[in-house]
Amino acid sequence: MFKKLRMDIDAAKRNDPAARNKFEIWLTYSGVRALSRHRRAHFFYKIHFRLLARMISQRTKRITGIEIHPAAKIAPGVFIDHGQGVVIGETAEVGTGTVLYQGCTLGGTGKETGKRHPTIGENCVISAGAKILGNITVGDYAKVGAGAVVLRDVPAHATVVGVPARIVRIDGSKDGVDLVQEKDDPMLKELCALRERMFALEEKLGIKYEVKDDADIQYPDKD
């Protein structure tokens, strides 16, 4: 337990330039405290003291703002920065060296049974507000951008952004990444198609209108 705590503190010192010393991290960092309490809850969960495990988990949530299910598997050396609003589901797994920022979620997509939460590899970065949903895998050294919604596997060394998340870099390079196809917005395409259809119908009906500027469209009287 103490070895894992030291690895968590070392990860915080390595990843947070604001950290002045390890003693301060141990006393004040909510992410380190949440992980320490989670390991205790996880121990009780494994020996089938599951009510006690959930009580520890819920108290940790009230104290730190970080909710981790007692069954989640989190390797030592993970750093939760700030941590407010972080949610980690029951069957989630997080590898050593990964950094989780505030507001990120490792969640499910419904009422599936079995493995229904993501597996995060080693040395990943999950940025603020990112949502990784379902039984998917995020490869080692991958980066998930702030606010991204990840619904499918992310290869190792890739960077993904957007809603839904798309790959924009692999191993720091754009080579081999089809950015044009991934940037298509289906909602925007549908709106454009509806706009063109409206213009065609108005032309058939003989309706004409004058556009003075982008926000001022004046239709003539029906007469």
Backbone as CSV, one residue per row, in Angstrom:
resi,resn,N_x,N_y,N_z,CA_x,CA_y,CA_z,C_x,C_y,C_z
1,MET,0.825,-1.203,0.000,0.000,0.000,0.000,0.864,1.259,0.000
2,PHE,1.908,1.255,0.842,2.764,2.435,0.919,3.577,2.625,-0.359
3,LYS,3.960,1.514,-0.996,4.681,1.607,-2.265,3.800,2.256,-3.333
4,LYS,2.526,1.864,-3.392,1.600,2.451,-4.361,1.366,3.926,-4.065
5,LEU,1.273,4.270,-2.776,1.097,5.673,-2.396,2.295,6.507,-2.833
6,ARG,3.488,5.977,-2.648,4.693,6.700,-3.086,4.685,6.901,-4.599
7,MET,4.247,5.877,-5.336,4.190,6.012,-6.797,3.152,7.059,-7.218
8,ASP,2.019,7.125,-6.509,1.016,8.154,-6.800,1.567,9.547,-6.531
9,ILE,2.271,9.696,-5.416,2.859,10.996,-5.078,3.935,11.382,-6.085
10,ASP,4.753,10.429,-6.495,5.786,10.707,-7.507,5.153,11.138,-8.828
11,ALA,4.033,10.504,-9.202,3.345,10.875,-10.438,2.821,12.302,-10.357
12,ALA,2.282,12.687,-9.194,1.807,14.062,-9.014,2.962,15.051,-9.100
13,LYS,4.076,14.731,-8.480,5.243,15.625,-8.509,5.782,15.763,-9.919
14,ARG,5.742,14.682,-10.685,6.281,14.683,-12.042,5.391,15.439,-13.019
15,ASN,4.084,15.392,-12.811,3.152,15.949,-13.790,2.603,17.324,-13.440
16,ASP,2.766,17.762,-12.216,2.217,19.058,-11.814,3.341,20.022,-11.463
17,PRO,3.590,21.028,-12.307,4.660,21.983,-12.012,4.387,22.835,-10.782
18,ALA,3.131,22.878,-10.330,2.800,23.660,-9.137,3.137,22.926,-7.844
19,ALA,3.433,21.623,-7.935,3.741,20.843,-6.737,5.122,21.209,-6.223
20,ARG,5.205,21.643,-4.967,6.492,22.083,-4.416,7.272,20.957,-3.762
21,ASN,6.564,20.075,-3.057,7.260,18.955,-2.430,6.264,17.824,-2.181
22,LYS,6.799,16.652,-1.895,5.967,15.462,-1.761,5.098,15.505,-0.509
23,PHE,5.587,16.148,0.547,4.798,16.243,1.767,3.541,17.071,1.534
24,GLU,3.675,18.153,0.789,2.517,18.977,0.447,1.518,18.182,-0.401
25,ILE,2.029,17.394,-1.343,1.150,16.578,-2.180,0.367,15.598,-1.326
26,TRP,1.034,14.943,-0.414,0.369,13.956,0.439,-0.721,14.596,1.297
27,LEU,-0.485,15.809,1.778,-1.443,16.466,2.655,-2.613,17.098,1.914
28,THR,-2.387,17.629,0.717,-3.371,18.535,0.106,-3.959,18.081,-1.230
29,TYR,-3.371,17.138,-1.921,-3.849,16.805,-3.268,-5.027,15.835,-3.197
30,SER,-6.191,16.291,-3.695,-7.395,15.473,-3.629,-7.270,14.213,-4.479
31,GLY,-6.560,14.291,-5.609,-6.385,13.118,-6.455,-5.621,12.013,-5.751
32,VAL,-4.570,12.383,-5.056,-3.780,11.392,-4.315,-4.615,10.787,-3.193
33,ARG,-5.378,11.630,-2.504,-6.225,11.128,-1.421,-7.298,10.180,-1.956
34,ALA,-7.901,10.556,-3.088,-8.951,9.708,-3.664,-8.405,8.346,-4.066
35,LEU,-7.222,8.319,-4.666,-6.634,7.040,-5.075,-6.261,6.187,-3.869
36,SER,-5.750,6.825,-2.823,-5.395,6.083,-1.616,-6.627,5.442,-0.987
37,ARG,-7.711,6.201,-0.898,-8.944,5.663,-0.338,-9.567,4.613,-1.267
38,HIS,-9.392,4.798,-2.581,-9.921,3.801,-3.515,-9.230,2.455,-3.336
39,ARG,-7.937,2.468,-3.108,-7.228,1.203,-2.935,-7.742,0.464,-1.700
40,ARG,-8.092,1.222,-0.670,-8.687,0.609,0.523,-10.062,0.018,0.185
41,ALA,-10.873,0.792,-0.528,-12.199,0.307,-0.915,-12.089,-0.907,-1.834
42,HIS,-11.114,-0.886,-2.738,-10.926,-1.999,-3.672,-10.552,-3.277,-2.925
43,PHE,-9.745,-3.146,-1.881,-9.374,-4.308,-1.069,-10.613,-4.933,-0.436
44,PHE,-11.462,-4.112,0.182,-12.672,-4.635,0.806,-13.624,-5.212,-0.231
45,TYR,-13.663,-4.608,-1.426,-14.536,-5.121,-2.483,-14.102,-6.530,-2.900
46,LYS,-12.803,-6.743,-3.014,-12.300,-8.045,-3.446,-12.585,-9.149,-2.424
47,ILE,-12.644,-8.797,-1.132,-12.911,-9.819,-0.117,-14.408,-9.855,0.233
48,HIS,-15.214,-9.232,-0.651,-16.683,-9.308,-0.576,-17.289,-8.529,0.593
49,PHE,-16.551,-7.525,1.092,-17.146,-6.563,2.020,-17.609,-5.362,1.181
50,ARG,-18.592,-5.624,0.315,-18.890,-4.663,-0.737,-19.674,-3.452,-0.241
51,LEU,-20.497,-3.637,0.765,-21.196,-2.482,1.332,-20.195,-1.518,1.944
52,LEU,-19.249,-2.049,2.694,-18.216,-1.206,3.291,-17.408,-0.508,2.207
53,ALA,-17.095,-1.243,1.133,-16.348,-0.649,0.020,-17.107,0.518,-0.595
54,ARG,-18.422,0.345,-0.804,-19.217,1.424,-1.381,-19.322,2.606,-0.433
55,MET,-19.389,2.350,0.860,-19.437,3.443,1.842,-18.155,4.268,1.794
56,ILE,-17.011,3.586,1.675,-15.736,4.307,1.556,-15.722,5.117,0.272
57,SER,-16.201,4.517,-0.824,-16.228,5.192,-2.120,-17.090,6.452,-2.076
58,GLN,-18.270,6.345,-1.476,-19.174,7.489,-1.430,-18.652,8.585,-0.510
59,ARG,-18.016,8.207,0.591,-17.411,9.222,1.460,-16.264,9.926,0.746
60,THR,-15.496,9.167,-0.017,-14.418,9.766,-0.807,-14.974,10.763,-1.804
61,LYS,-16.105,10.432,-2.421,-16.747,11.344,-3.366,-17.129,12.657,-2.688
62,ARG,-17.692,12.565,-1.481,-18.090,13.783,-0.769,-16.890,14.628,-0.383
63,ILE,-15.784,13.969,-0.043,-14.598,14.697,0.423,-13.829,15.326,-0.730
64,THR,-13.674,14.575,-1.828,-12.769,15.006,-2.903,-13.477,15.434,-4.187
65,GLY,-14.756,15.054,-4.358,-15.434,15.322,-5.625,-15.086,14.330,-6.715
66,ILE,-14.368,13.265,-6.355,-13.946,12.233,-7.315,-14.692,10.948,-6.996
67,GLU,-15.389,10.393,-7.985,-16.162,9.170,-7.760,-15.507,8.008,-8.507
68,ILE,-15.026,7.045,-7.748,-14.393,5.853,-8.313,-15.108,4.629,-7.754
69,HIS,-15.619,3.794,-8.630,-16.274,2.562,-8.160,-15.224,1.659,-7.519
70,PRO,-15.559,1.027,-6.402,-14.562,0.184,-5.716,-13.987,-0.940,-6.559
71,ALA,-14.724,-1.384,-7.589,-14.242,-2.492,-8.412,-13.281,-2.047,-9.508
72,ALA,-13.185,-0.757,-9.761,-12.303,-0.273,-10.827,-10.845,-0.635,-10.532
73,LYS,-10.113,-0.963,-11.601,-8.712,-1.360,-11.441,-7.807,-0.205,-11.879
74,ILE,-7.138,0.393,-10.918,-6.283,1.548,-11.190,-4.864,1.214,-10.754
75,ALA,-3.947,1.253,-11.693,-2.550,0.919,-11.405,-1.912,2.022,-10.570
76,PRO,-0.874,1.706,-9.821,-0.152,2.755,-9.092,0.555,3.693,-10.065
77,GLY,0.758,4.924,-9.632,1.430,5.893,-10.492,0.493,6.666,-11.390
78,VAL,-0.813,6.603,-11.131,-1.794,7.412,-11.865,-1.930,8.751,-11.159
79,PHE,-2.126,9.813,-11.935,-2.281,11.151,-11.353,-3.624,11.731,-11.772
80,ILE,-4.456,12.089,-10.788,-5.712,12.786,-11.040,-5.501,14.241,-10.662
81,ASP,-5.422,15.118,-11.658,-5.108,16.529,-11.429,-6.393,17.292,-11.110
82,HIS,-6.396,18.018,-10.006,-7.586,18.716,-9.486,-8.675,17.695,-9.166
83,GLY,-9.258,17.077,-10.184,-10.094,15.913,-9.951,-11.577,16.148,-9.788
84,GLN,-12.006,17.379,-9.556,-13.432,17.605,-9.342,-14.256,17.096,-10.521
85,GLY,-15.229,16.233,-10.238,-16.104,15.725,-11.278,-15.598,14.505,-12.017
86,VAL,-14.450,13.973,-11.655,-13.950,12.759,-12.300,-14.814,11.570,-11.886
87,VAL,-15.213,10.752,-12.868,-16.025,9.558,-12.604,-15.361,8.362,-13.290
88,ILE,-15.133,7.298,-12.532,-14.516,6.087,-13.064,-15.436,4.916,-12.729
89,GLY,-15.917,4.221,-13.761,-16.919,3.177,-13.599,-16.375,1.853,-13.084
90,GLU,-17.298,0.944,-12.855,-17.009,-0.329,-12.180,-15.964,-1.176,-12.882
91,THR,-16.072,-1.352,-14.194,-15.157,-2.255,-14.907,-14.055,-1.499,-15.641
92,ALA,-13.866,-0.237,-15.305,-12.797,0.555,-15.935,-11.431,0.090,-15.439
93,GLU,-10.432,0.258,-16.297,-9.046,-0.046,-15.940,-8.173,1.108,-16.410
94,VAL,-7.231,1.508,-15.559,-6.353,2.638,-15.870,-4.914,2.212,-15.639
95,GLY,-4.057,2.422,-16.650,-2.670,1.983,-16.574,-1.748,2.976,-15.899
96,THR,-0.577,2.508,-15.527,0.429,3.325,-14.845,0.831,4.541,-15.675
97,GLY,1.024,5.670,-15.006,1.521,6.870,-15.667,0.459,7.710,-16.338
98,THR,-0.793,7.270,-16.315,-1.872,8.025,-16.959,-2.248,9.236,-16.111
99,VAL,-2.593,10.335,-16.790,-3.021,11.568,-16.118,-4.475,11.834,-16.478
100,LEU,-5.301,12.017,-15.459,-6.722,12.312,-15.638,-6.987,13.727,-15.122
101,TYR,-7.568,14.579,-15.965,-7.879,15.941,-15.547,-9.337,16.051,-15.108
102,GLN,-9.677,17.197,-14.520,-10.993,17.363,-13.910,-12.130,17.176,-14.912
103,GLY,-13.211,16.594,-14.413,-14.414,16.459,-15.219,-14.422,15.324,-16.215
104,CYS,-13.378,14.513,-16.276,-13.387,13.423,-17.268,-14.173,12.225,-16.728
105,THR,-14.712,11.430,-17.643,-15.561,10.299,-17.277,-15.097,9.048,-18.014
106,LEU,-14.920,7.981,-17.272,-14.692,6.655,-17.845,-15.950,5.861,-17.545
107,GLY,-16.923,5.929,-18.460,-18.252,5.420,-18.174,-18.739,4.389,-19.167
108,GLY,-19.987,3.985,-18.976,-20.635,3.033,-19.867,-21.594,3.734,-20.805
109,THR,-22.229,2.949,-21.662,-23.152,3.508,-22.645,-24.590,3.044,-22.427
110,GLY,-24.846,2.249,-21.400,-26.195,1.759,-21.166,-26.210,0.750,-20.042
111,LYS,-27.034,-0.281,-20.203,-27.203,-1.279,-19.156,-26.576,-2.613,-19.543
112,GLU,-25.466,-2.569,-20.268,-24.783,-3.803,-20.636,-24.251,-4.501,-19.384
113,THR,-23.986,-5.781,-19.513,-23.390,-6.532,-18.415,-21.962,-6.900,-18.789
114,GLY,-21.199,-7.328,-17.792,-19.815,-7.692,-18.046,-18.936,-6.457,-18.175
115,LYS,-17.927,-6.564,-19.006,-16.993,-5.445,-19.207,-17.689,-4.363,-20.028
116,ARG,-17.989,-3.243,-19.395,-18.758,-2.197,-20.066,-18.147,-0.818,-19.927
117,HIS,-16.953,-0.751,-19.347,-16.261,0.518,-19.191,-14.895,0.447,-19.888
118,PRO,-14.297,1.591,-20.166,-13.066,1.595,-20.976,-11.838,1.077,-20.246
119,THR,-10.871,0.682,-21.061,-9.543,0.307,-20.576,-8.554,1.344,-21.085
120,ILE,-7.890,2.033,-20.174,-6.934,3.079,-20.521,-5.528,2.518,-20.364
121,GLY,-4.718,2.660,-21.381,-3.359,2.125,-21.348,-2.431,2.933,-20.450
122,GLU,-1.161,2.691,-20.585,-0.161,3.374,-19.764,0.233,4.719,-20.378
123,ASN,0.528,5.677,-19.487,1.058,6.992,-19.879,0.146,7.746,-20.840
124,CYS,-1.153,7.609,-20.642,-2.129,8.362,-21.446,-2.436,9.691,-20.779
125,VAL,-3.027,10.606,-21.550,-3.504,11.884,-21.019,-4.980,12.011,-21.379
126,ILE,-5.826,12.093,-20.367,-7.265,12.272,-20.564,-7.588,13.690,-20.098
127,SER,-7.834,14.587,-21.035,-7.953,16.006,-20.715,-9.290,16.349,-20.078
128,ALA,-9.407,17.603,-19.625,-10.574,18.055,-18.866,-11.868,17.864,-19.653
129,GLY,-12.860,17.285,-18.999,-14.174,17.145,-19.591,-14.318,16.044,-20.622
130,ALA,-13.288,15.268,-20.859,-13.375,14.195,-21.857,-14.271,13.071,-21.346
131,LYS,-15.018,12.467,-22.261,-15.900,11.356,-21.918,-15.494,10.145,-22.750
132,ILE,-15.088,9.090,-22.087,-14.710,7.848,-22.761,-15.726,6.803,-22.342
133,LEU,-16.530,6.340,-23.289,-17.716,5.569,-22.958,-17.712,4.196,-23.621
134,GLY,-18.042,3.189,-22.844,-18.177,1.846,-23.380,-16.946,0.991,-23.199
135,ASN,-17.057,-0.263,-23.621,-15.956,-1.218,-23.526,-14.993,-1.013,-24.692
136,ILE,-14.219,0.050,-24.603,-13.235,0.373,-25.633,-11.857,0.478,-25.000
137,THR,-10.843,0.516,-25.839,-9.463,0.566,-25.363,-8.778,1.824,-25.882
138,VAL,-8.131,2.521,-24.982,-7.287,3.663,-25.343,-5.848,3.196,-25.201
139,GLY,-5.116,3.175,-26.309,-3.772,2.608,-26.317,-2.763,3.418,-25.521
140,ASP,-1.613,2.809,-25.269,-0.547,3.464,-24.510,-0.128,4.775,-25.164
141,TYR,0.160,5.772,-24.338,0.665,7.088,-24.744,-0.336,7.875,-25.601
142,ALA,-1.595,7.464,-25.603,-2.600,8.221,-26.353,-3.002,9.475,-25.589
143,LYS,-3.528,10.460,-26.323,-3.993,11.710,-25.726,-5.424,11.974,-26.187
144,VAL,-6.288,12.271,-25.221,-7.682,12.592,-25.514,-7.899,14.058,-25.194
145,GLY,-8.338,14.835,-26.182,-8.485,16.269,-26.022,-9.618,16.648,-25.091
146,ALA,-9.584,17.896,-24.606,-10.598,18.400,-23.688,-11.975,18.376,-24.346
147,GLY,-12.955,17.847,-23.613,-14.323,17.823,-24.100,-14.616,16.769,-25.151
148,ALA,-13.650,15.942,-25.498,-13.876,14.917,-26.520,-14.806,13.826,-25.997
149,VAL,-15.559,13.223,-26.899,-16.419,12.080,-26.564,-15.908,10.887,-27.373
150,VAL,-15.288,9.939,-26.702,-14.647,8.803,-27.357,-15.575,7.599,-27.283
151,LEU,-15.940,7.074,-28.445,-16.882,5.954,-28.516,-16.290,4.737,-29.200
152,ARG,-15.032,4.819,-29.636,-14.395,3.672,-30.280,-12.926,3.634,-29.896
153,ASP,-12.269,2.522,-30.180,-10.888,2.327,-29.752,-9.972,3.429,-30.281
154,VAL,-8.980,3.761,-29.460,-7.966,4.739,-29.834,-6.624,4.016,-29.899
155,PRO,-5.940,4.065,-31.029,-4.649,3.360,-31.113,-3.586,4.008,-30.247
156,ALA,-2.539,3.263,-29.974,-1.426,3.782,-29.182,-0.793,4.991,-29.866
157,HIS,-0.354,5.946,-29.068,0.353,7.152,-29.524,-0.528,8.106,-30.342
158,ALA,-1.840,7.874,-30.359,-2.729,8.734,-31.142,-3.234,9.895,-30.295
159,THR,-3.620,10.979,-30.981,-4.289,12.118,-30.351,-5.676,12.238,-30.957
160,VAL,-6.713,12.270,-30.104,-8.081,12.361,-30.597,-8.758,13.597,-30.012
161,VAL,-9.605,14.242,-30.809,-10.342,15.421,-30.370,-11.736,15.378,-30.982
162,GLY,-12.664,16.165,-30.414,-13.957,16.369,-31.045,-15.069,15.502,-30.509
163,VAL,-16.274,15.768,-31.033,-17.488,15.040,-30.666,-18.183,14.563,-31.942
164,PRO,-18.213,13.278,-32.237,-17.447,12.227,-31.555,-15.960,12.371,-31.869
165,ALA,-15.129,11.772,-31.044,-13.685,11.957,-31.177,-13.159,11.396,-32.494
166,ARG,-12.218,12.108,-33.082,-11.570,11.671,-34.315,-10.058,11.767,-34.127
167,ILE,-9.340,10.936,-34.839,-7.876,10.927,-34.734,-7.310,12.087,-35.554
168,VAL,-6.489,12.904,-34.929,-5.853,14.007,-35.647,-4.339,13.830,-35.759
169,ARG,-3.775,13.016,-34.913,-2.336,12.742,-34.994,-2.064,11.326,-34.508
170,ILE,-1.030,10.725,-35.077,-0.535,9.446,-34.580,0.970,9.571,-34.413
171,ASP,1.416,9.367,-33.191,2.832,9.492,-32.853,3.355,10.878,-33.224
172,GLY,2.528,11.905,-33.002,2.934,13.284,-33.229,2.895,13.734,-34.668
173,SER,2.470,12.871,-35.592,2.471,13.207,-37.011,1.081,13.068,-37.594
174,LYS,0.765,13.902,-38.597,-0.506,13.806,-39.307,-0.419,12.855,-40.500
175,ASP,0.769,12.335,-40.789,0.932,11.441,-41.928,0.074,10.191,-41.742
176,GLY,-0.665,9.852,-42.798,-1.498,8.666,-42.756,-2.835,8.851,-42.080
177,VAL,-3.122,10.065,-41.604,-4.406,10.339,-40.954,-5.306,11.062,-41.937
178,ASP,-6.469,10.480,-42.214,-7.419,11.079,-43.155,-8.249,12.123,-42.416
179,LEU,-7.750,13.353,-42.386,-8.419,14.404,-41.629,-9.698,14.878,-42.299
180,VAL,-9.755,14.852,-43.621,-10.908,15.408,-44.328,-12.171,14.617,-44.027
181,GLN,-12.107,13.299,-44.137,-13.286,12.477,-43.870,-13.725,12.593,-42.428
182,GLU,-12.792,12.631,-41.504,-13.158,12.687,-40.103,-13.796,14.016,-39.721
183,LYS,-13.578,15.081,-40.508,-14.120,16.391,-40.164,-15.557,16.578,-40.620
184,ASP,-16.101,15.654,-41.402,-17.481,15.796,-41.845,-18.419,15.835,-40.648
185,ASP,-19.329,16.820,-40.683,-20.327,16.962,-39.634,-21.671,16.537,-40.212
186,PRO,-22.233,15.399,-39.812,-23.481,14.925,-40.421,-24.646,15.879,-40.216
187,MET,-24.704,16.546,-39.070,-25.782,17.499,-38.821,-25.687,18.695,-39.754
188,LEU,-24.470,19.197,-39.961,-24.280,20.331,-40.869,-24.639,19.948,-42.299
189,LYS,-24.250,18.738,-42.708,-24.588,18.282,-44.055,-26.101,18.189,-44.247
190,GLU,-26.807,17.707,-43.225,-28.261,17.589,-43.313,-28.917,18.966,-43.394
191,LEU,-28.428,19.913,-42.609,-28.974,21.270,-42.645,-28.745,21.923,-44.011
192,CYS,-27.579,21.692,-44.583,-27.295,22.247,-45.914,-28.217,21.635,-46.962
193,ALA,-28.473,20.334,-46.852,-29.367,19.678,-47.805,-30.788,20.226,-47.678
194,LEU,-31.247,20.442,-46.444,-32.580,21.013,-46.238,-32.665,22.436,-46.768
195,ARG,-31.599,23.197,-46.620,-31.562,24.578,-47.129,-31.674,24.604,-48.653
196,GLU,-30.927,23.710,-49.309,-30.993,23.652,-50.766,-32.368,23.201,-51.242
197,ARG,-32.981,22.285,-50.504,-34.323,21.823,-50.882,-35.340,22.962,-50.737
198,MET,-35.194,23.759,-49.682,-36.098,24.896,-49.478,-35.974,25.901,-50.615
199,PHE,-34.749,26.186,-51.035,-34.534,27.111,-52.152,-35.186,26.583,-53.432
200,ALA,-35.035,25.263,-53.670,-35.617,24.674,-54.883,-37.142,24.768,-54.868
201,LEU,-37.755,24.513,-53.713,-39.209,24.599,-53.606,-39.699,26.032,-53.797
202,GLU,-38.999,26.990,-53.230,-39.380,28.386,-53.383,-39.268,28.845,-54.830
203,GLU,-38.251,28.325,-55.511,-38.092,28.677,-56.921,-39.246,28.124,-57.755
204,LYS,-39.684,26.895,-57.448,-40.814,26.311,-58.168,-42.107,27.074,-57.899
205,LEU,-42.261,27.582,-56.691,-43.469,28.320,-56.319,-43.417,29.785,-56.736
206,GLY,-42.282,30.192,-57.252,-42.141,31.571,-57.694,-41.966,32.564,-56.573
207,ILE,-41.522,32.112,-55.441,-41.307,33.013,-54.305,-39.894,33.573,-54.393
208,LYS,-39.796,34.867,-54.302,-38.506,35.526,-54.319,-38.353,36.339,-53.041
209,TYR,-37.155,36.438,-52.582,-36.906,37.229,-51.383,-35.596,37.973,-51.565
210,GLU,-35.489,39.010,-50.775,-34.303,39.856,-50.864,-33.511,39.737,-49.578
211,VAL,-32.230,39.500,-49.707,-31.357,39.376,-48.550,-30.511,40.634,-48.447
212,LYS,-30.734,41.425,-47.386,-29.944,42.633,-47.183,-28.630,42.321,-46.469
213,ASP,-28.703,41.423,-45.514,-27.484,40.937,-44.868,-27.787,39.549,-44.321
214,ASP,-26.801,38.949,-43.636,-26.946,37.568,-43.191,-28.080,37.387,-42.186
215,ALA,-28.418,38.437,-41.439,-29.426,38.307,-40.393,-30.753,38.959,-40.767
216,ASP,-30.891,39.431,-42.016,-32.085,40.177,-42.387,-32.631,39.642,-43.710
217,ILE,-33.590,38.716,-43.641,-34.218,38.148,-44.826,-35.660,38.628,-44.861
218,GLN,-36.034,39.345,-45.913,-37.367,39.883,-46.028,-38.120,39.169,-47.145
219,TYR,-39.248,38.566,-46.811,-40.094,37.903,-47.786,-41.167,38.896,-48.268
220,PRO,-41.503,38.890,-49.545,-42.569,39.770,-50.050,-43.932,39.267,-49.625
221,ASP,-44.921,40.115,-49.716,-46.283,39.709,-49.398,-46.735,38.621,-50.391
222,LYS,-47.664,37.774,-49.924,-48.137,36.679,-50.781,-48.842,37.226,-52.017
223,ASP,-49.454,38.433,-51.897,-50.142,39.021,-53.058,-49.150,39.403,-54.151
